[in-house]
Amino acid sequence: VNYVTEKDYMKGLNETTFGPNGALTRGMLVTILYRQAGSPAVTTKVSDKFSDCVEDSWYAPAVVWAAENNIVGGYADGTFAPNKAITRQEMAKVLYGYDKIGGKTAEGITEKLTYTDLDAIADWALEAVTYCTAEKYLAGSNGAFSPKGTATRAMGAKVLMNMTKEAA
């Protein structure tokens, strides 16, 4: 938590509360990655990308940036659900998408997943979960990955620290 707040990648829920056990939302995760990328300028309206996103919201530039860089694609109904708690498999997909814009891919990774709930990981997330496991961004608990479990803000902070490796 200290690492991500000092780097200004994550902020507290207010001036005195970080909320480590609170849900990490989809909007929060893309905002964290957007900040890590230097908060590049965007000109597209977020509502042109996703029907449920609001202009001038705290997440708007980050969601536009993430969509334009193919980090996120949203849901089939044209929504992004920025305030929805992100699942662990969705988180893996977003993190993998972020690394892909930097030229990193799962190509050549020989990691064999041994999670006890491997069959519960969606096909669309499997490559991303494999990548994030091999890169040591994400790990399971008690042998399970828990793909549909939601991520906490503390988990997001730890993952970001794992990604940057400079703090490890």
Secondary structure, 3 states (H helix, E strand, C coil): CHHHHHCCCCCCCCCCCCCCCCECEHHHHHHHHHHHCCCCCCCCCHHHHCCCCCCCCCCHHHHHHHHHCCCCCCCCCCCCCCCCECEHHHHHHHHHHHHHHCCCCCCCCCCCCCCCCHHHCCHHHHHHHHHHHHCCCCCCECCECCCCCECEHHHHHHHHHHHHCCCC
